[in-house]
């Protein structure tokens, strides 16, 4: 019997592009789709991305500035 691959399905995540107040931009930031299913729309994605930024800053020692806008990536 063949085993199924344990790859994460892209449908489990929504990709976002993030623009920071200093003009820096990141693309395709992954946010779990499950947290976006409520009445708040895409607003919970901001909290997830800010938490990702905090973890990245802890590991790299290079903090990110405040987020200006978050939009869904067109690459989905």
C-alpha positions as CSV (number, residue, x, y, z in Angstrom):
1,X,0.0,0.0,0.0
2,X,1.4,3.4,-1.0
3,X,1.9,6.1,1.6
4,X,0.4,9.5,1.2
5,X,2.7,12.4,1.2
6,X,2.6,14.6,4.3
7,X,3.1,17.8,2.3
8,X,1.1,20.7,3.5
9,X,-1.7,21.6,1.1
10,X,-1.6,25.1,-0.2
11,X,-5.4,25.3,0.5
12,X,-4.6,25.3,4.2
13,X,-2.9,28.7,4.0
14,X,-3.6,32.1,2.5
15,X,-0.7,34.1,1.1
16,X,-0.4,37.8,1.9
17,X,1.9,40.6,0.7
18,X,3.0,43.0,3.5
19,X,4.0,46.6,3.0
20,X,5.8,48.2,6.0
21,X,5.8,51.9,6.9
22,X,9.5,52.2,6.0
23,X,8.7,51.1,2.4
24,X,10.0,47.5,2.8
25,X,7.8,44.8,1.4
26,X,7.5,41.0,1.8
27,X,5.5,38.7,-0.4
28,X,3.7,35.4,0.1
29,X,3.5,35.4,3.9
30,X,1.6,32.3,4.9
31,X,-1.4,32.6,7.2
32,X,-3.5,29.6,8.3
33,X,-6.8,29.7,6.5
34,X,-8.7,28.6,9.6
35,X,-8.1,31.9,11.4
36,X,-9.6,33.9,8.5
37,X,-13.0,32.1,8.5
38,X,-14.6,34.4,11.1
39,X,-16.5,37.7,10.7
40,X,-13.3,39.8,10.9
41,X,-12.2,38.9,7.4
42,X,-8.5,39.3,6.8
43,X,-7.8,41.4,9.9
44,X,-6.6,38.4,12.0
45,X,-3.8,37.9,9.5
46,X,-2.2,41.1,10.8
47,X,-1.7,39.5,14.2
48,X,-0.3,36.3,12.8
49,X,2.2,38.3,10.6
50,X,3.2,40.5,13.4
51,X,3.9,37.4,15.5
52,X,6.0,35.9,12.6
53,X,7.9,39.2,12.5
54,X,8.7,39.1,16.2
55,X,10.0,35.6,15.9
56,X,12.1,36.5,12.9
57,X,13.5,39.6,14.7
58,X,14.4,37.4,17.8
59,X,16.3,35.0,15.6
60,X,18.0,37.6,13.4
61,X,18.4,40.5,15.7
62,X,16.9,42.8,13.0
63,X,13.4,44.1,14.0
64,X,10.8,45.0,11.4
65,X,9.0,48.3,11.4
66,X,5.3,48.7,11.8
67,X,3.0,47.2,9.1
68,X,1.3,49.7,6.8
69,X,-0.9,47.4,4.7
70,X,-1.6,43.8,4.2
71,X,-3.2,42.5,1.0
72,X,-3.8,39.0,-0.3
73,X,-1.2,37.9,-2.8
74,X,-2.4,37.5,-6.4
75,X,-0.3,34.4,-6.8
76,X,-2.9,32.1,-5.2
